[in-house]
Amino acid sequence: MRLNKYLFACALGATLTLACSPGAAIANTLALVTINQQALFFNQINDGAKEAAKKAGADLVIFNANNVPSAQNDAIENYITQKVDGIILVAIDVNGVKPAITAAKKAGIPVIAIDAQIPNGDNIAFVGVDNTKAGEEIGKFYSDYVKDKMSGSAKVGVVGALNSFIQNQRLDGFKSAVKTGGQKVDFLDTVDGQNVQDVALSAAENLITANPDMTTLYATGEPALLGAVAAVTSQGKTGSVKVFGWDLTKQAVEGIDQGWVTAVIQQDPAGEGKAAVEALVKVKKGEKIDPIINVPVTIVTKENVDKFRGMFK
C-alpha cells in the first residue's frame, strides 16, 4: 500500500527538483503542495521555493492539485507515508485540508501554509499576505479613484473564484473599504471564474454582456484578472470599463500602459516560496520561527509599473 501511494504521488507530482525514485523521500526532503501550474503566481512560488531549497541543500518535490481540493489531502497523506521533513501548502479548501495537516503534525512533520491562512489549523506558520487587509487597500484606492476620476459614481462587476477562501477575503476587504469610502458605487453581479483563466474569460464576457452600463471591474486573482482583461478587450470596452485586480501579468501591464487597467495588487510569490523553505530549514535545525511571516504587497499603477516590466521579458 505504501508503494502504491508513493507511485500515485510520483505520477501526480508535475514538477520535481528531484525525480521520483524509491529513495527520493529521505532526510532534508521538503514537499510543496500547490493549487495549479497554470497561474504564473503559483509557478513563481515554486521558483522561489526551488531556489531556497537548492541553496539549503534540500530536495524539493512539488505536487500540482490541478484545482482539486481533495487531491491536496491525498498528496499530504502520501508525503506523510514517505516521511518527508516538511510540507509547504498553498491550500484550496482551507477547512477541508485541516485533517491532513493535523495528521502531518501527529507524524512529526511540520506544515507551513502559504498564501491562504488555515483557520485554527495545526500548521506551524503562515507565510503570505493579509488578504482582507490588502483587499481593503485596493478598495480604498478604488474609492479614491471613483471620487477623483469618475465624479464619485461607478458601477462595478466582480470576477472572483468562489471556491477560494482567500479570494473571497479579497472581495470582502474590497467591499468594506468601498463602503467606508462613501462614494456612490453600485455592486453588480459577482461571477465565478473558478481560478481557471478560460472559465474566468467566459464569466467576464457574460458579466459585461449582462451589464452594459458597467464602468469598472474588480478581479480577485490572476486567472480572474486575465479573464477580465481579455473580456474587456474582446467586448470592445477598453474605453468605458476600468479594471482593478490582483497579480500582474503581461496583459495587465499592457492594459496599464493603455490606461484602462488602473491598479493591480502585486504580491511577491517567489518571496513567499523562499520564505517558507527557509522557515522549514530553520525548524529542521531546531530554531524558532514566527507563526506569521508577512510578505508586503504593492499597488501597481502607471506611476510605478516600470519596476515590474522585467518579470515579463
C-alpha positions as CSV (number, residue, x, y, z in Angstrom):
1,M,0.0,0.0,0.0
2,R,2.8,2.4,0.8
3,L,4.4,1.7,-2.5
4,N,1.1,2.3,-4.4
5,K,0.7,5.6,-2.6
6,Y,4.2,6.6,-3.4
7,L,3.8,5.8,-7.1
8,F,0.5,7.7,-7.1
9,A,2.2,10.8,-5.7
10,C,5.0,10.5,-8.2
11,A,2.6,10.2,-11.1
12,L,0.7,13.3,-10.0
13,G,3.6,15.5,-8.9
14,A,4.1,17.5,-12.0
15,T,7.3,19.4,-11.1
16,L,10.2,18.0,-9.3
17,T,13.6,19.3,-8.3
18,L,14.5,15.6,-7.8
19,A,12.9,12.9,-10.0
20,C,10.8,10.5,-8.0
21,S,12.7,7.3,-7.1
22,P,12.4,4.9,-4.2
23,G,15.0,7.0,-2.3
24,A,13.5,10.4,-3.0
25,A,11.9,11.0,0.4
26,I,15.0,10.9,2.5
27,A,16.3,13.4,5.1
28,N,16.0,17.1,4.1
29,T,13.3,16.4,1.6
30,L,10.6,19.0,1.5
31,A,7.2,18.9,-0.3
32,L,5.2,21.7,-1.8
33,V,1.5,21.1,-2.4
34,T,0.2,23.8,-4.8
35,I,-3.1,24.7,-6.4
36,N,-2.3,24.6,-10.1
37,Q,0.5,25.3,-12.5
38,Q,-1.4,27.4,-15.0
39,A,-1.2,30.6,-13.0
40,L,2.1,32.5,-13.1
41,F,1.6,33.3,-9.4
42,F,1.9,29.6,-8.3
43,N,4.8,29.0,-10.6
44,Q,6.6,31.9,-9.1
45,I,6.0,30.4,-5.6
46,N,7.6,27.2,-7.0
47,D,10.6,29.1,-8.4
48,G,11.3,30.8,-5.1
49,A,11.0,27.6,-3.1
50,K,13.3,25.7,-5.6
51,E,15.9,28.4,-5.3
52,A,15.8,28.4,-1.5
53,A,15.8,24.6,-1.3
54,K,18.9,24.4,-3.6
55,K,20.7,27.0,-1.5
56,A,19.9,25.0,1.6
57,G,21.0,21.7,0.1
58,A,17.5,20.2,0.4
59,D,15.4,18.3,-2.1
60,L,12.0,19.7,-3.1
61,V,9.1,17.8,-4.6
62,I,6.1,19.7,-5.9
63,F,2.6,18.4,-6.2
64,N,0.1,20.0,-8.6
65,A,-3.5,19.6,-7.4
66,N,-5.0,20.9,-10.6
67,N,-7.6,22.9,-8.6
68,V,-9.0,19.7,-6.9
69,P,-9.2,20.2,-3.1
70,S,-9.3,16.5,-2.2
71,A,-6.1,15.9,-4.2
72,Q,-4.3,18.1,-1.8
73,N,-5.4,15.9,1.1
74,D,-4.3,12.8,-0.7
75,A,-0.9,14.4,-1.5
76,I,-0.3,15.3,2.1
77,E,-1.2,11.8,3.2
78,N,1.2,10.3,0.7
79,Y,4.0,12.7,1.8
80,I,3.4,11.6,5.4
81,T,3.8,8.0,4.3
82,Q,7.1,9.0,2.6
83,K,8.2,10.7,5.8
84,V,9.2,14.0,4.2
85,D,10.8,16.5,6.5
86,G,8.4,19.3,6.0
87,I,5.4,20.3,3.9
88,I,4.5,23.7,2.3
89,L,0.9,24.1,1.4
90,V,-1.0,26.5,-0.8
91,A,-4.5,25.5,0.2
92,I,-7.6,25.5,-2.0
93,D,-10.1,24.5,0.8
94,V,-8.6,25.9,4.0
95,N,-11.1,24.0,6.2
96,G,-11.3,20.7,4.2
97,V,-7.5,20.3,4.3
98,K,-7.2,20.7,8.1
99,P,-7.4,16.9,8.9
100,A,-4.5,16.2,6.6
101,I,-2.5,19.0,8.3
102,T,-3.3,17.5,11.7
103,A,-2.2,14.1,10.5
104,A,1.1,15.6,9.4
105,K,1.6,17.2,12.8
106,K,0.9,13.9,14.6
107,A,3.5,12.3,12.3
108,G,6.0,14.9,13.4
109,I,6.1,16.7,10.0
110,P,5.8,20.5,10.2
111,V,3.4,22.2,7.7
112,I,3.7,25.8,6.6
113,A,0.8,27.4,4.8
114,I,1.5,29.9,2.0
115,D,-1.0,32.5,0.7
116,A,-4.1,31.1,2.4
117,Q,-4.3,31.1,6.2
118,I,-5.7,27.9,7.8
119,P,-8.3,28.9,10.5
120,N,-7.2,27.3,13.8
121,G,-5.0,24.9,11.8
122,D,-2.2,22.7,13.1
123,N,0.3,24.3,10.6
124,I,3.3,25.8,12.4
125,A,3.3,29.0,10.5
126,F,1.7,31.1,7.7
127,V,3.7,32.9,5.0
128,G,2.0,35.5,2.8
129,V,-0.4,38.4,2.6
130,D,-3.2,39.5,4.9
131,N,-5.7,39.2,2.0
132,T,-8.5,41.0,3.7
133,K,-6.3,44.0,4.6
134,A,-4.8,44.1,1.1
135,G,-8.4,43.9,-0.3
136,E,-9.1,46.9,1.8
137,E,-6.0,48.7,0.4
138,I,-7.1,48.3,-3.2
139,G,-10.7,49.1,-2.2
140,K,-9.6,52.4,-0.7
141,F,-7.6,53.1,-3.8
142,Y,-10.6,52.3,-5.9
143,S,-12.9,54.5,-3.9
144,D,-10.4,57.4,-4.1
145,Y,-10.2,56.9,-7.9
146,V,-14.0,56.9,-8.2
147,K,-14.1,60.2,-6.2
148,D,-11.3,61.9,-8.1
149,K,-11.7,60.5,-11.7
150,M,-15.3,59.3,-12.0
151,S,-17.2,62.1,-10.3
152,G,-17.9,60.0,-7.3
153,S,-20.1,57.4,-9.1
154,A,-19.4,53.9,-10.5
155,K,-20.9,50.5,-11.2
156,V,-18.6,47.6,-10.5
157,G,-18.8,44.0,-11.6
158,V,-16.6,41.3,-9.9
159,V,-14.8,38.3,-11.4
160,G,-13.9,36.0,-8.5
161,A,-13.2,32.4,-7.6
162,L,-15.9,31.4,-5.2
163,N,-14.2,28.2,-4.1
164,S,-11.1,30.2,-3.0
165,F,-11.2,31.3,0.6
166,I,-8.5,33.9,0.1
167,Q,-10.2,35.4,-3.0
168,N,-13.4,35.7,-1.0
169,Q,-11.4,37.5,1.7
170,R,-10.0,39.9,-1.0
171,L,-13.6,40.6,-2.1
172,D,-14.8,41.2,1.4
173,G,-12.0,43.6,2.2
174,F,-12.6,45.4,-1.1
175,K,-16.3,45.8,-0.5
176,S,-15.7,47.0,3.1
177,A,-13.3,49.7,2.0
178,V,-15.5,50.9,-0.8
179,K,-18.5,51.2,1.6
180,T,-16.3,53.1,4.0
181,G,-15.2,55.4,1.2
182,G,-18.7,56.8,0.9
183,Q,-18.9,57.1,-2.9
184,K,-21.9,56.1,-5.0
185,V,-20.8,52.7,-6.1
186,D,-23.3,50.1,-7.2
187,F,-22.1,46.5,-7.0
188,L,-23.4,44.5,-9.9
189,D,-23.0,40.7,-10.3
190,T,-20.2,38.6,-8.9
191,V,-19.3,35.8,-11.4
192,D,-17.2,32.7,-10.6
193,G,-14.1,32.3,-12.7
194,Q,-13.2,29.2,-10.6
195,N,-9.5,30.2,-10.6
196,V,-9.2,29.0,-14.3
197,Q,-8.4,31.5,-17.0
198,D,-10.8,30.2,-19.7
199,V,-13.7,29.9,-17.3
200,A,-12.9,33.4,-16.0
201,L,-12.9,34.8,-19.5
202,S,-16.4,33.3,-20.3
203,A,-17.7,34.5,-17.0
204,A,-16.4,38.0,-17.5
205,E,-17.8,38.2,-21.0
206,N,-21.2,37.2,-19.7
207,L,-20.9,39.8,-16.9
208,I,-20.1,42.5,-19.4
209,T,-23.0,41.5,-21.7
210,A,-25.5,41.4,-18.9
211,N,-24.4,44.8,-17.6
212,P,-23.8,47.2,-20.5
213,D,-23.7,50.2,-18.1
214,M,-20.8,48.7,-16.0
215,T,-18.0,51.1,-15.6
216,T,-15.4,49.2,-13.5
217,L,-14.3,45.6,-13.0
218,Y,-12.6,44.0,-9.9
219,A,-10.8,40.7,-10.3
220,T,-9.7,38.8,-7.2
221,G,-6.8,36.7,-8.6
222,E,-4.5,36.1,-11.6
223,P,-6.8,33.9,-13.6
224,A,-9.8,36.2,-12.9
225,L,-7.7,39.3,-14.0
226,L,-6.5,37.5,-17.1
227,G,-10.1,36.7,-18.0
228,A,-11.3,40.2,-17.2
229,V,-8.6,41.8,-19.3
230,A,-9.3,39.5,-22.2
231,A,-13.1,40.1,-21.9
232,V,-12.9,43.8,-21.8
233,T,-10.7,43.7,-24.9
234,S,-12.8,41.3,-26.8
235,Q,-16.0,43.2,-26.0
236,G,-14.5,46.5,-27.1
237,K,-14.9,48.0,-23.6
238,T,-11.4,49.4,-23.1
239,G,-12.7,52.9,-23.5
240,S,-15.5,52.6,-20.9
241,V,-14.5,50.0,-18.3
242,K,-11.7,50.5,-15.8
243,V,-10.1,47.3,-14.4
244,F,-8.7,46.7,-10.9
245,G,-7.4,43.4,-9.7
246,W,-4.7,41.1,-8.3
247,D,-1.5,39.7,-9.7
248,L,0.3,41.3,-12.6
249,T,0.6,39.6,-16.0
250,K,2.0,40.8,-19.3
251,Q,-1.6,41.5,-20.5
252,A,-2.3,43.5,-17.3
253,V,0.9,45.6,-17.8
254,E,-0.2,46.3,-21.4
255,G,-3.6,47.5,-20.1
256,I,-1.9,49.7,-17.6
257,D,0.2,51.3,-20.3
258,Q,-3.0,51.9,-22.4
259,G,-4.8,53.4,-19.4
260,W,-7.8,51.1,-18.8
261,V,-6.2,48.7,-16.3
262,T,-6.0,51.1,-13.4
263,A,-4.4,49.3,-10.5
264,V,-3.2,45.8,-9.7
265,I,-2.2,44.4,-6.3
266,Q,1.2,42.7,-6.8
267,Q,2.4,40.2,-4.3
268,D,5.8,38.6,-4.0
269,P,5.1,34.9,-4.7
270,A,8.7,34.0,-5.2
271,G,9.5,35.6,-1.9
272,E,6.7,33.6,-0.2
273,G,8.1,30.3,-1.6
274,K,11.6,31.3,-0.5
275,A,10.5,32.3,3.0
276,A,8.5,29.1,3.5
277,V,11.5,26.9,2.6
278,E,13.9,29.0,4.8
279,A,11.5,28.7,7.7
280,L,11.3,24.9,7.4
281,V,15.1,24.7,7.2
282,K,15.3,26.7,10.4
283,V,12.8,24.4,12.1
284,K,14.8,21.4,11.0
285,K,17.8,22.9,12.7
286,G,15.8,23.4,15.9
287,E,15.5,27.2,15.5
288,K,12.4,29.2,16.3
289,I,10.3,30.9,13.6
290,D,7.5,33.5,13.7
291,P,4.0,32.0,13.4
292,I,3.1,34.7,10.9
293,I,5.6,35.7,8.3
294,N,4.1,38.7,6.4
295,V,5.1,39.5,2.8
296,P,4.1,43.0,1.7
297,V,2.1,43.9,-1.4
298,T,2.4,46.8,-3.9
299,I,-0.4,48.5,-5.7
300,V,0.9,48.8,-9.3
301,T,-0.3,51.7,-11.4
302,K,1.0,53.7,-14.4
303,E,3.3,55.5,-12.0
304,N,5.3,52.5,-10.8
305,V,4.7,49.8,-13.4
306,D,8.2,50.2,-14.9
307,K,9.7,48.4,-11.8
308,F,7.8,45.2,-12.7
309,R,8.3,45.0,-16.5
310,G,11.4,42.8,-16.1
311,M,9.1,40.0,-14.9
312,F,7.6,39.6,-18.3
313,K,10.6,39.8,-20.7
